[in-house]
Structures are given as structure tokens and as C-alpha cells.
Amino acid sequence: MIQVRTTLAPAVLIAASLGGISAASAQAPADFYKGKTVTIYVGLSAGGGYDTNARLVGRHIGKYIPGNPTVVVRNMPGAGGLVMTNHVANAAPADGTNIGAPQRGVPFEPLLGQASKAKFDPRTLNWIGSVNSDTSVALVHKRTGINTWEDIKTRETIIAGTGVGTESVVIPYVLRNLMGMKFKLIAGFPGGNEMNLAMARGEVDGRGTFSWTSLKPHYKEMIESGNYKMLFQMGLRKHQELPDVPLIVDLAQDPDTKQILKVQFTAFELGRPLFVAEAVPADRVATLRRAFDASMKDADLLAEAVKTDQEVNPMSGVEMTAAFKDVYATPPRLIAKLAAASTEKPDLTVLDGAKESE
């Protein structure tokens, strides 16, 4: 079993548990949430796919929470969602009014062991649900002349990323270290919009990860126009809308590499994760899970999703919890290989003003 570091001492954990046994936590959910504001914290900048997805949930979930609280969305960028996740898991009140919406790779950050800056254990956070499973693609601008994934094994390709420990940086380096792809990373972009602008300006060649649900609304202008080329897709299975784009797991020849990539890409199955802190009272966790599940069937939400090209293929909080436990039970030998491939980042450049600890 993987040992996940935590900065919380046992005494602190006991105090947090005792602190939850209060008059407030004894309130019925409807009484507690009445007149309250529930904040969904997005770990990336406004306008990107995670932000758009969180706002879709935020506009509809409130009607299914007893007491009908106001629901607002707040952006807290930093390290691709790690700053926000640490905040919601440890600093924000653990009363059920603070929901985290991290980049999907952030819950896997503790797998890096001592190299991780995570201050949480994903196996003990309370997962509320995810709007959809996801597929990510690697793409480059046409000016590079790169047409296939094999080209990246012979030509250096400059890729944009957000936080140093996030999937936008980690995955390209995993593929570089395990499969010989000559990615070179520039990290520190606040979010997807900024990375897309950098590609258009020629500051970078492309993106090593680009969620299909985020790319899809821009498909005509980016892909059909011929300005960008999708090289491969990442996930546990091909997306039904991308049958001709190769799946990187299928391209790996070594059995260990295949299994390591499957661990890495389990994050895509979790799509757009939502969570509350470990110490949130159980009845409020159950309330939020029921509200999320109900909102995923809401006619207005589904109509808005269609209009904005957002996929709704939800995973429940219970299913997410089981998935994290499975991943963290991966044999240590393979986790060590993944950790080494994730942390070895030769030639990494971090933009001025961006800090690796953020």
C-alpha cells in the first residue's frame, strides 16, 4: 500500500474530528444550508474548461441542496489546482460550504512521495462527483511541421504547462522519460486560455495535454481549420468521437510502461472532480452527493451542456473514492517508476513570476 505523506499531526486530526462534533454539525442539512453561500473553488484561471464546467454545476446544484443556498464560483489558480486543493482540504472551513474543483491530476500528486507538495490524502477526502470522464489529446501548431507522434521522438517540441506538479507538465515528462518523446516544457501559465494564446503567438509549439471537452468547442477554429494537429489521445480507452487518433497506452511496447500509463491516465476517467474536506460532517457529504447526482439529471443543466458542447457522463462520489483506493494500491515498484518519470524534468523552464511551490 502506498504511504501518502500528510502534514497533519495525529493531535490535529483528533482536534479536527472533535471540532466537527458541535451544535452546528448537529443541524439538519436544510437548517444548516438555509441562507448560506456554497463556494466552488476552481484551481485554474477563469474561462478554461475546468472553470466552465464548475460554473455549469454551480448554476444548477443549489436547487437540489436542502435549504437552497446561494452557490458561487471562485477562481484560485496556482500550481494547476494544487494551491486550491491544499486550501480547501486544510484551511477553508470544513463545514460543507467549500467545494474544491481541482485539475484532475492533482489528486494523484501524493504518489510522488517526498517530492509532492500535496497536503492531503485523496483516499480520505470526500469526493462529491465528476461531471464526466475525460480524454486528453496532445496537439501542435501546423508551423512545426510535426504530423505524427513518432515525429516527437526525433524533434524537440516546446510544450506549455500550468503548475510544475500538474498533469500538463508531468504527463509530457512521463512520456519523455518512458517513451523517448522530446518534449521541452515551459510551465507557469495560469490556465488553458493563456496556453492557447501562447500557441497562437508562436511562444510554444503546442500542448502536451488538452482536455477533449475543452478543445471540442474550438474544434472548427483549431482542428478543422488545419491550424493544429492532434497527435495522440490519453486515457484508458479511445473516445468515441476520436476513433482515428491513436491511444498512447496502445503505443507503449513495454508491459510495465503500459501499466504505469494506465495508473497515470486513471485521472482522465475522473474527469472534473469535486470534493470537500475530510472533516466535513457525513450528513452534509451525503447531501452534497445527492444534490450533485440529481443535478446531473437536471433538464436545464443538460440543455446548457449541449448548447456549450460540454459532455455529461457523470461519476458518483462513491465511485471516485473506490477509484482512488485502487490506484493507491498499485505495486510500489511501478509507483516508484512513475514517480521517477514524473519528477525528472530536464530543461524545465518556469515563467517569470511563477513559483514551483505555488
C-alpha positions as CSV (number, residue, x, y, z in Angstrom):
1,M,0.0,0.0,0.0
2,I,1.4,3.4,-0.9
3,Q,2.2,5.6,2.1
4,V,0.9,9.1,1.5
5,R,2.6,11.9,3.3
6,T,0.5,14.3,5.4
7,T,1.5,17.4,7.2
8,L,-1.3,17.0,9.8
9,A,-0.2,15.5,13.1
10,P,-2.4,13.0,14.9
11,A,-3.4,15.6,17.5
12,V,-4.5,18.0,14.8
13,L,-6.6,15.2,13.2
14,I,-8.2,14.4,16.5
15,A,-8.9,18.1,17.2
16,A,-10.5,18.4,13.8
17,S,-12.7,15.4,14.4
18,L,-13.8,16.7,17.8
19,G,-14.3,20.1,16.4
20,G,-16.8,18.6,14.0
21,I,-19.0,17.4,16.9
22,S,-20.6,20.8,17.6
23,A,-24.0,22.3,17.7
24,A,-23.6,23.4,14.1
25,S,-22.8,19.9,12.8
26,A,-25.8,18.6,14.6
27,Q,-28.1,20.8,12.5
28,A,-30.2,19.1,9.8
29,P,-28.7,19.9,6.4
30,A,-31.7,22.0,5.4
31,D,-31.4,24.1,8.5
32,F,-27.6,24.5,8.1
33,Y,-27.6,25.4,4.4
34,K,-30.5,27.9,4.6
35,G,-29.2,31.4,4.0
36,K,-25.6,30.1,3.4
37,T,-23.3,30.5,0.5
38,V,-21.6,27.5,-1.0
39,T,-18.4,28.3,-2.8
40,I,-16.9,26.1,-5.6
41,Y,-13.2,26.9,-5.8
42,V,-11.7,26.3,-9.2
43,G,-7.9,25.7,-9.2
44,L,-7.3,27.4,-12.6
45,S,-8.0,30.7,-14.1
46,A,-11.3,31.9,-15.4
47,G,-12.5,30.9,-18.9
48,G,-10.9,27.5,-19.3
49,G,-12.6,24.1,-19.3
50,Y,-12.5,23.5,-15.6
51,D,-13.9,26.9,-14.9
52,T,-16.7,26.5,-17.4
53,N,-17.5,23.1,-16.1
54,A,-17.6,24.3,-12.4
55,R,-19.9,27.2,-13.4
56,L,-22.2,24.7,-15.1
57,V,-22.6,22.8,-11.9
58,G,-22.8,25.9,-9.8
59,R,-25.8,27.3,-11.8
60,H,-27.9,24.2,-11.1
61,I,-26.7,22.2,-8.0
62,G,-28.1,24.8,-5.5
63,K,-31.7,23.9,-6.2
64,Y,-31.1,20.3,-5.0
65,I,-29.3,21.2,-1.8
66,P,-31.8,21.4,1.1
67,G,-32.2,25.0,2.3
68,N,-31.4,26.2,-1.3
69,P,-28.1,28.0,-0.5
70,T,-26.5,30.5,-2.9
71,V,-23.8,28.9,-5.0
72,V,-20.9,30.9,-6.3
73,V,-17.7,30.0,-8.2
74,R,-14.3,31.5,-7.2
75,N,-11.0,31.0,-9.1
76,M,-7.9,30.2,-7.1
77,P,-5.2,29.5,-9.6
78,G,-1.8,28.2,-8.6
79,A,0.2,25.1,-9.5
80,G,-2.7,23.9,-11.7
81,G,-5.0,23.5,-8.7
82,L,-2.7,22.2,-6.1
83,V,-2.8,25.5,-4.1
84,M,-6.6,25.5,-4.1
85,T,-6.8,21.8,-3.2
86,N,-4.5,22.3,-0.2
87,H,-6.6,25.3,0.8
88,V,-10.0,23.5,0.7
89,A,-8.6,20.3,2.3
90,N,-6.9,22.1,5.2
91,A,-7.6,25.9,5.5
92,A,-11.2,26.6,4.5
93,P,-13.9,25.8,7.0
94,A,-14.7,22.1,6.8
95,D,-18.5,22.6,7.1
96,G,-19.8,21.7,3.7
97,T,-19.8,25.2,2.2
98,N,-16.5,24.9,0.4
99,I,-16.1,22.6,-2.6
100,G,-12.9,22.1,-4.5
101,A,-12.7,21.7,-8.3
102,P,-9.0,20.7,-8.9
103,Q,-7.3,19.8,-12.2
104,R,-8.0,16.0,-12.4
105,G,-4.3,15.1,-12.0
106,V,-3.9,16.9,-8.6
107,P,-5.3,14.1,-6.5
108,F,-2.5,11.9,-7.9
109,E,0.1,14.3,-6.7
110,P,0.8,12.4,-3.4
111,L,2.0,9.4,-5.5
112,L,5.2,11.4,-5.9
113,G,6.1,10.8,-2.3
114,Q,8.6,13.2,-0.8
115,A,8.6,15.2,-4.0
116,S,4.9,16.0,-3.6
117,K,3.7,19.4,-2.3
118,A,0.3,17.9,-1.5
119,K,-1.1,18.4,2.0
120,F,-3.9,15.9,1.6
121,D,-4.6,12.2,1.2
122,P,-7.0,11.7,-1.7
123,R,-8.3,8.5,-0.1
124,T,-9.7,10.4,2.8
125,L,-11.1,13.5,1.1
126,N,-14.9,13.4,0.5
127,W,-15.5,13.1,-3.3
128,I,-18.8,14.6,-4.4
129,G,-18.7,13.5,-8.0
130,S,-17.4,14.3,-11.5
131,V,-19.5,15.6,-14.4
132,N,-17.7,13.5,-17.0
133,S,-14.9,11.1,-17.7
134,D,-12.4,12.7,-20.0
135,T,-9.9,12.2,-22.7
136,S,-7.0,14.4,-23.3
137,V,-5.1,15.0,-26.5
138,A,-1.6,16.3,-27.5
139,L,-1.6,18.8,-30.3
140,V,0.9,21.1,-32.0
141,H,0.6,24.1,-34.3
142,K,1.0,23.4,-38.1
143,R,4.0,25.7,-38.3
144,T,6.1,23.0,-36.5
145,G,5.7,20.6,-39.4
146,I,5.0,17.8,-36.9
147,N,2.3,15.4,-38.2
148,T,2.5,12.2,-36.1
149,W,3.5,11.2,-32.6
150,E,6.6,9.5,-34.0
151,D,7.9,12.9,-35.1
152,I,8.2,14.0,-31.5
153,K,10.7,11.2,-30.9
154,T,13.1,12.9,-33.2
155,R,12.3,16.6,-32.9
156,E,12.3,18.8,-29.8
157,T,8.8,20.2,-29.2
158,I,8.2,23.0,-26.8
159,I,5.0,22.5,-24.8
160,A,3.0,24.8,-22.5
161,G,2.0,23.8,-19.0
162,T,0.5,25.2,-15.8
163,G,1.9,24.3,-12.4
164,V,5.1,22.3,-12.2
165,G,3.5,19.4,-10.4
166,T,0.3,19.2,-12.6
167,E,-0.5,16.8,-15.4
168,S,0.1,19.5,-18.1
169,V,3.8,19.3,-17.1
170,V,4.1,15.9,-15.5
171,I,2.5,13.8,-18.3
172,P,4.8,15.2,-21.1
173,Y,7.8,14.4,-18.9
174,V,6.5,10.9,-18.2
175,L,6.2,10.3,-21.9
176,R,9.6,11.9,-22.5
177,N,11.2,9.7,-19.8
178,L,9.4,6.4,-20.6
179,M,8.8,6.6,-24.3
180,G,11.5,8.9,-25.6
181,M,9.3,11.9,-26.7
182,K,11.4,15.0,-27.0
183,F,9.1,17.4,-25.1
184,K,10.6,20.5,-23.6
185,L,8.3,22.3,-21.1
186,I,7.5,25.9,-20.2
187,A,5.5,25.9,-17.0
188,G,3.7,28.6,-15.1
189,F,0.8,29.5,-17.4
190,P,-2.3,30.3,-15.3
191,G,-4.7,28.2,-17.3
192,G,-5.9,27.0,-20.7
193,N,-6.6,30.4,-22.2
194,E,-3.1,31.6,-21.6
195,M,-1.6,28.4,-23.1
196,N,-3.8,28.6,-26.2
197,L,-2.7,32.2,-26.7
198,A,1.0,31.2,-26.3
199,M,0.5,28.6,-29.0
200,A,-1.2,31.1,-31.4
201,R,1.7,33.6,-30.8
202,G,4.4,31.0,-31.5
203,E,5.8,31.2,-28.0
204,V,5.3,27.4,-27.7
205,D,4.7,24.7,-30.2
206,G,1.7,23.1,-28.6
207,R,0.2,21.5,-25.6
208,G,1.0,18.0,-24.2
209,T,-2.4,17.7,-22.6
210,F,-5.6,19.4,-23.8
211,S,-8.9,18.0,-22.5
212,W,-11.2,17.0,-25.3
213,T,-14.2,18.6,-23.6
214,S,-12.3,21.9,-23.5
215,L,-11.0,21.5,-27.1
216,K,-14.3,20.4,-28.6
217,P,-16.0,23.8,-28.6
218,H,-13.0,25.2,-30.5
219,Y,-12.7,22.2,-32.9
220,K,-13.5,24.1,-36.1
221,E,-11.2,27.0,-35.5
222,M,-8.3,24.9,-34.3
223,I,-8.5,21.5,-35.9
224,E,-10.8,21.8,-39.0
225,S,-9.0,25.0,-40.0
226,G,-5.8,23.0,-40.2
227,N,-4.0,25.3,-37.7
228,Y,-3.4,22.4,-35.3
229,K,-2.7,18.7,-35.4
230,M,-3.9,16.2,-32.8
231,L,-1.1,13.7,-32.4
232,F,-2.4,11.2,-29.9
233,Q,-5.0,10.8,-27.1
234,M,-4.6,9.9,-23.5
235,G,-6.9,7.8,-21.3
236,L,-7.8,4.2,-20.7
237,R,-9.8,3.9,-23.9
238,K,-10.4,5.8,-27.1
239,H,-13.0,8.5,-27.1
240,Q,-15.9,7.6,-29.4
241,E,-15.5,10.9,-31.2
242,L,-11.8,10.3,-31.8
243,P,-11.6,6.9,-33.4
244,D,-8.7,7.8,-35.7
245,V,-6.5,9.4,-33.1
246,P,-4.1,6.9,-31.6
247,L,-4.3,6.0,-27.9
248,I,-0.9,6.4,-26.3
249,V,-1.4,3.4,-24.0
250,D,-1.7,1.2,-27.1
251,L,1.5,2.6,-28.5
252,A,3.6,1.6,-25.4
253,Q,5.5,-1.6,-26.1
254,D,6.9,-2.4,-22.6
255,P,4.3,-4.1,-20.3
256,D,5.5,-2.0,-17.3
257,T,5.2,1.2,-19.2
258,K,1.6,0.2,-20.2
259,Q,0.6,-0.4,-16.6
260,I,2.3,2.8,-15.4
261,L,0.5,4.8,-18.1
262,K,-2.8,3.2,-17.0
263,V,-2.2,4.4,-13.5
264,Q,-1.4,7.9,-14.8
265,F,-4.4,8.1,-17.0
266,T,-6.9,6.9,-14.4
267,A,-7.1,10.6,-13.7
268,F,-8.9,11.1,-17.1
269,E,-11.6,8.7,-16.0
270,L,-12.3,11.0,-13.1
271,G,-12.7,14.0,-15.5
272,R,-13.8,17.0,-13.5
273,P,-13.5,16.0,-9.8
274,L,-15.3,17.8,-7.0
275,F,-14.6,17.3,-3.3
276,V,-15.0,18.6,0.2
277,A,-12.6,18.3,3.1
278,E,-12.2,15.1,5.1
279,A,-13.7,16.7,8.3
280,V,-17.0,17.7,6.7
281,P,-19.9,16.1,8.6
282,A,-21.1,12.9,7.0
283,D,-24.7,14.0,6.6
284,R,-23.6,17.1,4.6
285,V,-21.3,15.0,2.4
286,A,-24.3,12.7,1.7
287,T,-26.4,15.8,1.0
288,L,-24.0,17.2,-1.5
289,R,-23.5,13.9,-3.2
290,R,-27.3,13.5,-3.6
291,A,-27.5,17.1,-4.9
292,F,-24.8,16.5,-7.4
293,D,-26.3,13.3,-8.7
294,A,-29.7,15.0,-9.1
295,S,-28.2,18.0,-10.9
296,M,-26.6,15.6,-13.4
297,K,-30.2,14.7,-14.5
298,D,-31.5,18.3,-14.5
299,A,-33.1,19.2,-17.8
300,D,-31.8,22.7,-17.7
301,L,-28.2,21.6,-17.0
302,L,-28.3,19.0,-19.7
303,A,-29.7,21.6,-22.2
304,E,-27.0,24.1,-21.3
305,A,-24.3,21.4,-21.6
306,V,-25.5,20.6,-25.2
307,K,-25.5,24.2,-26.1
308,T,-22.0,24.8,-24.8
309,D,-20.6,21.5,-26.1
310,Q,-19.9,20.1,-22.6
311,E,-20.2,16.4,-22.0
312,V,-22.2,15.0,-19.1
313,N,-21.1,11.5,-18.3
314,P,-21.0,11.6,-14.5
315,M,-19.2,9.5,-11.9
316,S,-20.5,9.4,-8.4
317,G,-18.5,10.3,-5.3
318,V,-18.6,6.7,-4.1
319,E,-17.2,5.5,-7.4
320,M,-14.5,8.1,-7.3
321,T,-13.5,7.1,-3.8
322,A,-13.1,3.5,-4.9
323,A,-11.0,4.5,-7.9
324,F,-8.5,6.4,-5.8
325,K,-8.1,3.5,-3.4
326,D,-7.4,1.2,-6.3
327,V,-4.8,3.5,-7.8
328,Y,-3.0,4.0,-4.4
329,A,-2.8,0.2,-4.1
330,T,-0.6,-0.1,-7.2
331,P,2.6,-2.1,-6.6
332,P,5.3,0.2,-5.1
333,R,7.8,-0.9,-7.8
334,L,5.6,0.6,-10.5
335,I,4.7,3.7,-8.5
336,A,8.5,4.3,-8.0
337,K,9.0,4.2,-11.7
338,L,6.1,6.6,-12.3
339,A,7.4,8.9,-9.5
340,A,10.9,8.9,-11.1
341,A,9.5,9.6,-14.5
342,S,7.3,12.4,-13.1
343,T,9.9,14.2,-11.1
344,E,12.8,14.1,-13.6
345,K,12.2,17.3,-15.5
346,P,15.3,18.2,-17.6
347,D,15.2,21.5,-19.3
348,L,12.1,22.7,-17.5
349,T,11.6,26.4,-17.8
350,V,9.3,28.3,-15.4
351,L,7.9,31.6,-16.4
352,D,9.0,34.7,-14.5
353,G,6.6,35.3,-11.6
354,A,5.6,31.7,-11.3
355,K,6.9,29.7,-8.4
356,E,7.3,25.9,-8.3
357,S,5.8,25.9,-4.8
358,E,2.6,27.5,-5.9
